[in-house]
Amino acid sequence: MEKYIEGISVLFGVAYIILAARKNVWCWLMGIISSLLGVWLFYQTRLYAEAFLFSYYVVIGFYGWFAWRNAEKAGILPIITWSGLRHTMVIGTGIALFLLVWWILHNFTDAVMPLLDSFTTVFSFIATWMVAKRVLENWLYWIVIDAFTIYLYLSRGLELYAILSLVYTILAVYGFFHWRKDYRQQILVNEID
């Protein structure tokens, strides 16, 4: 049963990342379905931070859906970038939160791999928010997160999720270059106007 749920979740996850890279609003619905299945699966495998993360994905999926739909209706779907200082602050905050989550999981649960689970969870929260806000650099965060997630999932026998993370890593590279191209075109259009 777990492998069946994992497989279905992975299929919806692949649909999510492909549609997100193409800036298609339907990515959020695919992500919501994948995440709902993931919540159950990660709870069963005692990756509690991942289960919590996937609960967040469900919530942010609804936010992303409505934010992108409203922007689409208004005819504005800009890709934005953040300054180096903002990234430094976000990463610093992420490190502090990751250490806090690790400490909680390590001391108060029977979580397996709490250090890596905490790292991937906290930074996935951040990167998902960046996707919803259409921040170009989200893809760079995802490349790092997904690479670490491959090992995390393999260690728990979640081979399909590990393959999904490998696919996500590759598609994150594609997503970055695709969004960067669109961002540069957006800049050119604004300069001409």
URTA-V625966 format. One record per backbone hydrogen bond with DSSP energy under -1.0 kcal/mol. NH is the residue of the N-H (numbers start at 1). CO is the residue of the C=O. If there is no record, write none. Layout:
nh->{NH | NH}
co->{CO | CO}
This chain:
nh->{5 | 6 | 7 | 8 | 9 | 10 | 11 | 12 | 13 | 14 | 15 | 16 | 17 | 18 | 19 | 20 | 21 | 22 | 23 | 24 | 27 | 28 | 30 | 31 | 32 | 33 | 34 | 35 | 36 | 37 | 38 | 39 | 40 | 41 | 42 | 43 | 44 | 45 | 46 | 47 | 51 | 52 | 53 | 54 | 55 | 56 | 57 | 58 | 59 | 60 | 61 | 62 | 63 | 64 | 65 | 66 | 67 | 68 | 69 | 70 | 71 | 72 | 73 | 74 | 76 | 80 | 87 | 88 | 89 | 90 | 91 | 92 | 93 | 94 | 95 | 96 | 97 | 98 | 99 | 100 | 101 | 102 | 103 | 104 | 105 | 106 | 107 | 108 | 109 | 112 | 117 | 118 | 119 | 120 | 121 | 122 | 123 | 124 | 125 | 126 | 127 | 128 | 129 | 130 | 131 | 132 | 133 | 134 | 135 | 136 | 138 | 139 | 141 | 142 | 143 | 144 | 145 | 146 | 147 | 148 | 149 | 150 | 152 | 153 | 154 | 155 | 157 | 158 | 159 | 162 | 163 | 164 | 165 | 166 | 167 | 168 | 169 | 170 | 171 | 172 | 173 | 174 | 175 | 176 | 177 | 178 | 179 | 180 | 181 | 182 | 183 | 184 | 185 | 186 | 187 | 188 | 189 | 190 | 191 | 192 | 193}
co->{1 | 2 | 3 | 4 | 5 | 6 | 7 | 8 | 9 | 10 | 11 | 12 | 13 | 14 | 15 | 16 | 17 | 18 | 20 | 19 | 24 | 25 | 26 | 27 | 28 | 29 | 30 | 31 | 32 | 33 | 34 | 35 | 36 | 37 | 38 | 39 | 40 | 41 | 43 | 42 | 47 | 48 | 49 | 50 | 51 | 52 | 53 | 54 | 55 | 56 | 57 | 58 | 59 | 60 | 61 | 62 | 63 | 64 | 65 | 66 | 67 | 68 | 69 | 70 | 71 | 134 | 83 | 84 | 85 | 86 | 87 | 88 | 89 | 90 | 91 | 92 | 93 | 94 | 95 | 96 | 97 | 98 | 99 | 100 | 101 | 102 | 103 | 104 | 105 | 46 | 113 | 114 | 115 | 116 | 117 | 118 | 119 | 120 | 121 | 122 | 123 | 124 | 125 | 126 | 127 | 128 | 129 | 131 | 130 | 80 | 135 | 136 | 137 | 138 | 139 | 140 | 141 | 142 | 143 | 144 | 145 | 146 | 148 | 149 | 150 | 151 | 154 | 153 | 157 | 158 | 159 | 160 | 161 | 162 | 163 | 164 | 165 | 166 | 167 | 168 | 169 | 170 | 171 | 172 | 173 | 174 | 175 | 176 | 177 | 178 | 179 | 180 | 181 | 182 | 183 | 184 | 185 | 186 | 187 | 188 | 189}
